[in-house]
Amino acid sequence: MRGDDDAVESTRSDLVHAAMAAHDWSSHPLGPPERWSPDLRSVVRMLLDSRFSMWMAWGPDLTMFYNDAYRGDTLRDKHPWALGRSAREVWAEVWDDVGPLIGSVLAGGGATWDEDLLLFLERSGHPEETYHTFSYSPLHEDGAVAGMLCVVTENTDRVLSERRMQTLRDLAADLGPTRTGAQVYAAVGRALAGNPQDVPFGLVYEFTEDDGTRLAGSAGIAADAPGADPAGWPLDPVREGGTAVVEDLASRLPGLPHGAWHRPPSHAVLVPLAGAQGETRIRGALVVGLNPFRTFDERYRAFVDLLAGQIGAALVAAGAYEAERERAEALAELDRATTDFFSNVSHEFRTPLTLIMGPVERLRDDPPGPDRLAAELDVVHRNALRLGRLVTTLLDFSRLQAGRLRATFEPTDLAAFTTELTSLFRSAMERAGLDYTVDCPPLPGPVHVDRESWEKVVLNLLSNALKFTLDGRVAVALRADGDDAVELTVADTGAGIAAEELPRLFERFHRIAGARARSTEGSGIGLAMTRELVTLHGGTITAASTAGAGTTFTVRIPTGTAHLAPDRVADTASGGAPTATSEAFVGEALRWLPGPAPAPAPVVEEGADAPVSAGRILVADDNADMREYLQRLLADRYEVQLVEDGKSALTAARERPPDLVVTDIMMPVLDGMELLAALRGDRRTAGVPVLLLSARAGEEAAIEGLGAGADDYLVKPFSAAELVARVNAHLKLGRVRRDAEARFTAMPIWPRP
């Protein structure tokens, strides 16, 4: 092409203009410019003079012309090679995408248009993800379509920026409500998974305080995939706060995910997750598999750095929140434990106090005969023992917690001693109708235990099994576990424990609400103290359970003395018998079991002289002593029916509605509040007066009971006179109410005038 040819003359001095002038058009199928048609020369002049990015294809070979804007924006390294070549050859890599559009224009189909079309251009030596908005318009010569003009804008930078900014916005939105590290990592996984183009896969590693590394989160890659293993990544530079770029991933870690693309990434970048300002510790590392169709330029690096910055800041905030939450939970747990402790202990103390103070008050005010004196003193003695055991248990537990319990470990024939302890419960188990087996064969040698502590361990587990096993069996076994340990198991077929409750089973003051049991009595520290006593021996206790099928407790303690403090080891065995503690354990357990039915109170015959307050009273309490005590108080004036739990009380009340219900609040199967609700919800019993007995003192407890529909609320310990007076008052009121209702029902209904 010659410089004097007006087809390529331009007022602009650019590279394409120079290339056009230098090109040997004489050997080209189009021939030298002077032979070009006026239409071709005109459109080439317009193309070269335009500052907007354009290219054109002319003739059957689709000869390619373009301007300097197109060269700089899109063509790049293909200039000047592309000038004058067929567009099919220049854009061979994307011809399947653009060829049909161009063919449609050349065939007379009119102009076409597309927005942000993804094209993988090879203009820099490798396929590159690019986006273009363009129109293809026909070019005419002598009235026929001779070529195609493309006006194009490359939007790659905008599309990439918008996509990455959207990921950062999504990440910020997901991180906003996070409060824990786990929530942060989950949010990161969701946000990164939403951009499989720039993050074909992502991994978040957490650096632990023991210099370990764990996979905390991932996106686009399975947690168990080989590429997720931290050993496969150079994390040491990241621990020092540096960044690492890993090349040739295909050979280092084959099988990596592709993300949105048809081939896996060849590079990955590792960046640190920094801690709070002023904190030198690096919390972890973010690994990002890089887009195989984009270079890791400054914009890409800035995007990854912003990701890491957001994640690091969220982890700092979550750490601060978790620390504050743990402090609040610790305070709340302390408050809950204190509340549970006082609630449980209040109930446990008030019942025996009632059964001590009440009989003593009656003995003082009304000296009885020998038979009644013996019965009352028996109740007082039994509940004094129970109260003493409660106090001893609390003191022992307190000393255990403080590490002040002084144990003496002496060589013991553990099989014989355990058999002796289990025999104390045989009568209770048989009376309960349970199949009770004890299998404690001789052990290879003596085992060093603190006899009193071992006694409490065995008796606590047996007491627990009896309480929660209403039918079936209880089995005790003691075996040598290898040469260095012995194992005790206590298995039952009782109520069992729900899976969610098992982790808290040995917590102090924790009680399982609503468990099917013979009694609700207990301070909530029996199993916690058992674990402490086992730990005192250097052992462990575990529980396996299925709700409704039973529970197995396994105690394992080591043999020998290497694990014990030398000054606490005795050379000889004392051989003492079980302590007085066993009497209290067994005595309390026996009171959970049904005994001989008390003689019914005499029923006042119709027409006989009866006290004004005579009536039928239904008494519900899971404590046998309390039931019998209430019967002794009331049976000389009223007909009294005794039941041991709320469910039995509800059944009895529906079969034969009483004149008054006196019920404890804390009972198994159906507690007092649930019984009250059931009575009020049944028209047959809705009007029966209910007197609640409770160990919960205070205005709030009374308001709760009265607000639920109770007619009265009496706090243990109560005086016998007060109970009798309240019972008498409610029976009188009930009689007056029933009489009034009967008179109202009998009134005639007068017709209207």
Residue, then its C-alpha position, 0 to 999 in steps of 0.5 A: m500500500r502506498g502512502d499517497d493512496d487516499a484509502v488509507e490516508s488518515t489524520r491520525s498517526d497510529l500503529v495500524h495506519a503504519a501497518m496498513a502502509a507497510h503491508d504488501w497488498s500486491s500479493h493479497p487476493l484483494g490486490p493493491p488499494e488502488r484496485w479496491s472498490p470505492d465502497l471498500r475504500s470508503v469503509v476502510r477510511m471510516l474504520l481507520d479514522s474512528r476512535f471507537s473499537m472496530w474491525m471488519a471482514w470483507g469478501p469471500d475470504l473475510t479479509m480482516f481490517y481493524n483500527d488502532a482502538y481494536r488493536g489495543d483493546t482486543l487484538r493485542d499480540k495478534h497485531p500486525w499478524a492479523l492484518g489482511r488475514s481471514a477472520r476465520e484464521v484470526w479468531a479460530e479459537v472462538w469461531d464456533d461462537v462468532g462464525p454463525l453470527i457473522g454467517s447470518v449477517l453475510a447471508g442477508g439476515g441483517a445486523t446482530w447484537d450481543e452483550d457481554l458475550l464470553l469468548f476465550l481469546e488466545r491473544s497473549g499466548h494462552p486462552e483468556e476469559t474475555y467479555h464483549t458487547f458488539s454488533y455485526s452489521p452488513l457492508h454492501e458493494d454494488g447493492a450486495v452484502a460484501g462484508m461485515l462491520c463489527v463495532v465492539t466494546e470489551n467489558t472484561d474488566r467491568v464484568l470481572s470487577e462486578r463479579r468479584m465485588q458481588t462476592l465480597r458483598d455476599l461474603a460481608a452479608d453472610l459474615g454480618p450475623t456470624r458469632t462463632g468461628a464455625q459460622v464464619y467458616a460456613a459463611v466463607g464456604r457459601a460466599l466463595a462457592g458463589n464465584p466458581q469462576d474466580v475461586p474454582f476451589g477455596l480452602v480455609y485452614e485454622f492454625t491451632e495453638d499447638d502449632g497444628t493445622r486443621l481444615a476449617g472450611s472449604a468451597g468447591i472441594a470436598a473436605d476429604a479430597p486429597g487436595a484438602d489435606p494441609a500437608g499438600w500446601p506450603l503453609d510455613p511462609v503463611r504462618e510467618g505472615g507471607t503469601a505463597v503462589v503455588e504453580d503447576l498444580a496439575s502435577r502437584l495435586p492431580g484431580l483438583p476441582h475445575g470450578a466453572w471451567h472445563r480444566p482445573p486451575s494451574h496455580a493457587v495462592l495462599v494468603p494469611l488470615a491475620g489476627a486483631q490489630g497488634e496481634t502477631r499470631i496468624r489465625g490461619a490461611l486462605v487457599v484460592g485456586l486461581n482462574p485458569f483463564r486469567t493471569f494473577d495480576e494486581r486486580y486479582r491479587a487485591f481481590v484475594d487480599l480483600l477476601a482474606g481481610q474480611i475473613g480475618a476481621a470476622l474471625v477476630a469479631a467472632g473470637a471476641y464474641e465467643a470470649e464474651r459469650e463464654r464469660a456470660e455462659a460461665l456466669a449463667e452456668l454458675d447462676r443456674a447451678t446455684t439455682d438448681f442446687f438450692s432448688n434441689v437441696s431445698h426440696e431434699f431438706r424440707t421433706p425430711l424436716t417436715l417428717i421430723m418436725g411434724p411428728v415431734e410437734r405432735l408428740r410434744d402436744d399430744p403424748p401418745g401411747p407406746d405403739r404410736l410413739a414407736a411409729e412416730l420415732d421410727v419416722v423421725h429416726r429414718n428421716a434424720l438419717r436421710l437428712g444426715r446423709l444429705v449433709t454428709t454428701l454435700l460436705d463430701f462433694s464440697r471437699l472433693q471439689a476443693g481437693r480436700l478429701r483425704a482418702t486412704f487406699e488400702p489393699t482390698d479383696l474388691a470382689a468380696f467387698t463389692t459382693e457384700l455391698t451389692s447384697l445390701f440391695r438384694s431385698a430392695m431389688e426383690r421387693a421391686g420385682l426386679d431380676y437382680t444378678v451379681d457376678c463378681p468372681p475373685l480377682p487376680g489380687p487385691v486392689h487398692v481402694d478407699r473403702e468408704s469411697w468405693e462403697k459410695v460409688v457402688l451404692n450410688l450406682l445401685s440406688n440409681a438403677l433401682k430408682f429408674t428401673l420399674d421392671g426388668r433386671v439389674a446386673v452387676a459385674l466385676r472383672a479384671d481388665g487386662d493386667d492393669a485395671v478392674e472394671l465394674t459394670v452396673a446395667d439395668t433395663g430402666a428408663g434409659i437416657a436420651a442421647e442429648e442428655l448423656p453429655r450432661l449426665f455427670e454434671r453437678f446438680h443436673r437432673i433429667a426432667g420427666a424421667r420415668a422413675r420411682s421417685t423424683e427425690g435427689s439432690g442432683i449430685g449423686l452421679a457427679m460425686t460418683r465421677e469425682l470418687v472414681t477420678l480420685h482412684g485414677g479411674t474413669i466412669t462412662a455411661a451407655s444408654t438407650a432411651g426406654a431400653g436401659t443404661t449401663f455404667t462402666v467404672r474402670i480403675p487401675t490396679g497397683t499404686a503407681h497412680l496414687a499418692p505414696d502418703r495415702v497408700a496403706d500397707t494392710a487392709s482394715g477389713g471394715a464392714p460397710t459404714a452407716t452410709s449403707e443403711a441410709f442408702v438402703g433405707e431410702a431406697l426401700r421407701w420408694l417401693p410399695g409396702p403393705a397397704p395402710a388400713p383404710a380409715p373408717v368411713v362414716e355411715e350415713g346418718a351417724d354423727a359425723p364432724v362437719s368437715a368429714g369428707r374424702i381426701l386424695v393424697a399424692d406424694d412419691n415419698a412413702d413416709m410423707r404419705e403415711y404421715l399425712q394419713r396419720l394426720l387426716a385419717d381420724r377425721y376423713e376418708v383418705q386415699l394414698v397414691e404415689d404419683g400424679k398419674s395414679a392420682l389422676t386415674a383415682a380422681r376420675e374414677r371417684p372424684p374426691d372432696l379434696v386433693v392434697t398433692d406434692i409438686m415434685m413427683p414422677v410420671l406426672d408432677g403436681m402442676e401437670l396433675l392440677a392442669a389435668l384435673r382442671g381440664d376434666r369436667r368431672t374433676a374441674g371443681v375439686p379443691v386442690l391443695l399443693l404441697s411444695a418445698r419451694a418457698g417464696e411469693e413467686a412459687a406460691i403465685e405460680g401455684l395459685g395462678a395455675g388454678a390451685d386452691d391453696y399452697l402450703v410450704k414444707p415444713f408445715s405444722a400439722a395443725e395448719l395442714v388440718a385447718r386448711v384441709n377442714a376449711h377447703l372441705k367446708l367451702g367445697r360443701v357450701r359450693r356444692d350445696a349452692e350449685a344444687r339449689f341453683t340447679a333445682m330452682p324452677i324456670w318461670p315462664r315469661p309473662 
